[in-house]
Amino acid sequence: KSGFSLVMNHPACVNEITLSLNNKNARTKALVLELLAAVCLVRGGHDIILAAFDNFKEVCGEKNRFEKLMEYFRNEDTNIDFMVACMQFINIVVHSVENMNFRVFLQYEFTHLGLDHYLE
């Protein structure tokens, strides 16, 4: 509990955890997504996660937010643990928002990156 509190209160900690998605190990990426999903579910956590992915976009030179995440999702299709963690994270990011317009916007971000097409 105290460790989680320290993570939430540190200005750059979630950014650094998010950047760990660049790790080659699929298990590490899955654990990162599980941790980020947990952060997303606490009060104020959703904004922290979106800010961390904005930072990730800038640091990694993405054109769109969540671009690398979707790339990893498509390319790690042999690692079920990672794919499950990724889908859980996406569901939590999109559906933990009460504002319906914002929820639709987040859904569109993932649709724009090809999630719907890939899932078919």
Secondary structure as the mmCIF struct_conf table of DSSP 4:
data_model
#
loop_
_struct_conf.conf_type_id
_struct_conf.id
_struct_conf.beg_label_comp_id
_struct_conf.beg_label_asym_id
_struct_conf.beg_label_seq_id
_struct_conf.end_label_comp_id
_struct_conf.end_label_asym_id
_struct_conf.end_label_seq_id
HELX_RH_AL_P HELX_RH_AL_P1 SER A 2 ASN A 9
BEND BEND1 HIS A 10 HIS A 10
TURN_TY1_P TURN_TY1_P1 PRO A 11 ALA A 12
HELX_RH_AL_P HELX_RH_AL_P2 CYS A 13 LEU A 19
HELX_RH_3T_P HELX_RH_3T_P1 SER A 20 ASN A 22
BEND BEND2 LYS A 24 LYS A 24
HELX_RH_AL_P HELX_RH_AL_P3 ALA A 26 LEU A 41
BEND BEND3 VAL A 42 VAL A 42
TURN_TY1_P TURN_TY1_P2 ARG A 43 GLY A 44
HELX_RH_AL_P HELX_RH_AL_P4 GLY A 45 CYS A 60
TURN_TY1_P TURN_TY1_P3 GLY A 61 GLY A 61
BEND BEND4 LYS A 63 ASN A 64
TURN_TY1_P TURN_TY1_P4 ARG A 65 PHE A 66
HELX_RH_AL_P HELX_RH_AL_P5 GLU A 67 ASN A 75
TURN_TY1_P TURN_TY1_P5 GLU A 76 THR A 78
HELX_RH_AL_P HELX_RH_AL_P6 ILE A 80 HIS A 95
TURN_TY1_P TURN_TY1_P6 SER A 96 SER A 96
HELX_RH_AL_P HELX_RH_AL_P7 MET A 100 HIS A 112
TURN_TY1_P TURN_TY1_P7 LEU A 113 GLY A 114
HELX_RH_AL_P HELX_RH_AL_P8 LEU A 115 LEU A 119
#
